[in-house]
Amino acid sequence: PGSSEATKALFGLYLRQKKIEKAEQILVAHVDRHPEDISVMVMLGNLYTDLQRIDAAERIFLKAMEVDPDNINPYMLLSRIYNGTKRKDQAEKFILKAIAIEPDNFALKNTLAEFYLVNQKIEKSVQIVDEILSKRPDFIPSRLLRARLYNMKQQPGEAVKIYRALVKEEPESDRYNLLLGTALLRQNDLSGAKTHIAKALSVNPNLLRARLLMADLHFRNKDFIIAKADTEQVLKSQPD
């Protein structure tokens, strides 16, 4: 009865069967018996978040912090709730609390930089990204974020340089080829854009964003039949 793994497995089974009430009950019962089990407590908080029971999720995550104040997961999950409910100051506060616990965690700092970017605090975001990359020049999440910042600051050429470097490092990456192709398209480099978007599609034919961009490129070149075929392929996967 005290098995965390069995509880999680049974929860997953009920969830797959869409027996939400039973799924909740199995977690609640375990947390009541084992209030020190943060992993199940976090799972319950995530369930409440998914069900849009925000007050219940908030209570669970705050309780988890009391039980294990050095575990950063509840801080970050609560921050996500606050960010999603437009409580930006609270969201920032809990990200900063998590960073105070793990000051050398670059992923956390990058999350804060992304938070600032989304909330139009561009210079704060730039400052954090620069700090991360000065210590970890190869940290990909911050390199990608720096490219986004360049795009927001109307410096697309600098963003292209970052994407080119990433493609050079991982030439078979559908993601990096798509990002580079999209950036080149913004610069009206249709030939370069087509090369890299086509590469992304050759690696991952189900990449719908790339398929739509190729349709756009074919349309611009008046290749209407190919553009139509690409568009229909997207609609076949996502009719809505």
Number of C-alpha atoms within 10 A of each C-alpha: 7 9 10 15 11 11 18 18 12 15 23 14 14 17 16 11 11 11 13 14 10 16 22 17 13 17 23 16 12 19 20 11 12 15 15 14 16 21 16 23 24 21 18 24 27 22 20 18 19 11 12 12 13 19 12 15 25 21 12 23 25 15 17 25 16 12 14 13 16 15 16 20 17 27 23 22 21 25 25 21 21 20 17 11 11 11 13 17 11 16 23 18 14 20 22 19 16 22 21 13 13 15 12 11 13 21 14 18 23 21 19 21 26 25 21 19 19 11 12 12 13 17 13 16 25 20 11 20 25 17 16 22 17 11 10 13 12 12 16 12 15 26 23 18 20 22 22 19 22 18 17 14 10 11 13 18 15 16 24 21 14 20 23 18 14 21 20 13 11 13 15 15 16 23 20 25 28 26 25 27 30 23 22 23 18 14 14 11 13 16 12 17 25 21 15 23 29 21 21 26 20 13 14 15 13 14 17 18 14 28 23 18 22 23 23 19 21 18 15 12 11 11 13 15 12 16 22 15 13 21 18 16 16 20 12 10 10 9 8 6
